[in-house]
Amino acid sequence: MRLAIIIIIFTVACSLAKAQSNSIKIDTTNIGAEMPYNDDDFTPPDFPGGLKKFYVYLSKNIHYPPNVVKNRIQGKVYLNFSIEKDGSIGDIKVVKGISKDLDTE
């Protein structure tokens, strides 16, 4: 009985050690490279007034083109963009679009 318990404990310990060794991967390609910012000083971007104000802003500023409404075109447009230091948005690119009219909006 003791031998069976020891074998079970050993098997579980080996499984956990294997799982942990595979989950931690460190990228060493840029060690010593100058970092653009310090993680301690990083403040994640936030819309003035919070998420609720962001949705109010979107509801007032997104206008569906008449052609899109007429043809009942709908879906998600995926974008890639950068948030500049002053909070403005730049370098906007459509990653996955639906139609030319919606992508432009």
C-alpha positions as CSV (number, residue, x, y, z in Angstrom):
1,M,0.0,0.0,0.0
2,R,2.8,2.4,0.9
3,L,4.6,1.7,-2.4
4,A,1.4,2.5,-4.4
5,I,1.0,5.8,-2.5
6,I,4.7,6.7,-3.2
7,I,4.3,5.8,-6.9
8,I,1.2,8.0,-7.2
9,I,2.9,11.0,-5.4
10,F,6.0,10.6,-7.6
11,T,3.9,10.5,-10.8
12,V,1.9,13.6,-9.8
13,A,5.1,15.5,-8.8
14,C,6.7,14.6,-12.2
15,S,3.6,15.7,-14.0
16,L,3.6,19.1,-12.2
17,A,7.3,19.6,-12.8
18,K,6.9,18.9,-16.5
19,A,3.9,21.3,-16.8
20,Q,5.7,24.1,-15.0
21,S,8.8,23.7,-17.1
22,N,6.8,24.0,-20.3
23,S,4.7,27.0,-19.2
24,I,7.6,29.4,-18.5
25,K,9.3,30.7,-21.7
26,I,11.7,33.6,-21.5
27,D,12.5,35.6,-24.6
28,T,16.3,36.2,-24.4
29,T,16.7,37.7,-27.9
30,N,16.6,41.3,-26.6
31,I,18.4,41.0,-23.3
32,G,20.4,44.2,-22.9
33,A,18.4,46.1,-25.5
34,E,17.2,49.5,-24.5
35,M,13.5,49.3,-23.5
36,P,11.2,52.1,-24.8
37,Y,9.6,52.5,-21.4
38,N,9.8,51.3,-17.9
39,D,7.0,48.9,-16.8
40,D,6.9,50.7,-13.4
41,D,6.1,54.0,-15.1
42,F,3.6,52.5,-17.6
43,T,0.0,53.7,-17.3
44,P,-2.5,51.9,-19.4
45,P,-4.5,54.1,-21.7
46,D,-8.0,55.1,-20.5
47,F,-10.7,57.2,-22.1
48,P,-11.4,60.5,-20.2
49,G,-14.4,59.7,-18.0
50,G,-14.0,55.9,-18.3
51,L,-15.5,53.2,-20.4
52,K,-19.1,54.6,-20.0
53,K,-18.1,57.9,-21.5
54,F,-16.3,56.1,-24.3
55,Y,-19.5,54.3,-25.3
56,V,-21.4,57.6,-25.2
57,Y,-18.7,59.1,-27.5
58,L,-18.9,56.2,-29.9
59,S,-22.7,56.4,-30.1
60,K,-22.6,60.1,-31.0
61,N,-19.7,59.9,-33.5
62,I,-20.2,56.7,-35.4
63,H,-22.5,57.2,-38.4
64,Y,-23.6,54.3,-40.5
65,P,-23.4,55.1,-44.3
66,P,-26.8,55.0,-46.0
67,N,-25.7,52.3,-48.3
68,V,-24.8,50.0,-45.4
69,V,-28.2,50.6,-43.7
70,K,-30.1,50.1,-47.0
71,N,-28.3,46.7,-47.7
72,R,-28.4,45.6,-44.0
73,I,-24.7,45.1,-43.9
74,Q,-23.4,44.3,-40.4
75,G,-20.5,42.7,-38.6
76,K,-17.2,43.6,-36.9
77,V,-14.4,45.6,-38.4
78,Y,-11.1,44.8,-36.8
79,L,-8.5,47.6,-36.5
80,N,-4.9,48.0,-35.5
81,F,-3.9,51.4,-34.1
82,S,-1.4,53.1,-31.9
83,I,-2.1,55.4,-28.9
84,E,0.3,58.2,-28.9
85,K,1.8,59.8,-25.7
86,D,-0.7,62.6,-25.8
87,G,-3.6,60.2,-26.0
88,S,-4.4,60.6,-29.6
89,I,-4.9,57.7,-31.9
90,G,-2.6,57.2,-34.9
91,D,-1.5,54.7,-37.5
92,I,-5.0,53.2,-38.0
93,K,-5.2,50.2,-40.2
94,V,-8.1,47.9,-41.0
95,V,-7.0,44.3,-40.2
96,K,-10.2,42.6,-41.2
97,G,-13.0,44.5,-42.9
98,I,-16.6,44.0,-44.0
99,S,-17.3,46.5,-46.8
100,K,-15.5,49.6,-48.1
101,D,-18.1,51.9,-46.6
102,L,-18.0,50.3,-43.1
103,D,-14.2,50.1,-43.2
104,T,-13.9,53.8,-44.0
105,E,-16.3,54.8,-41.2
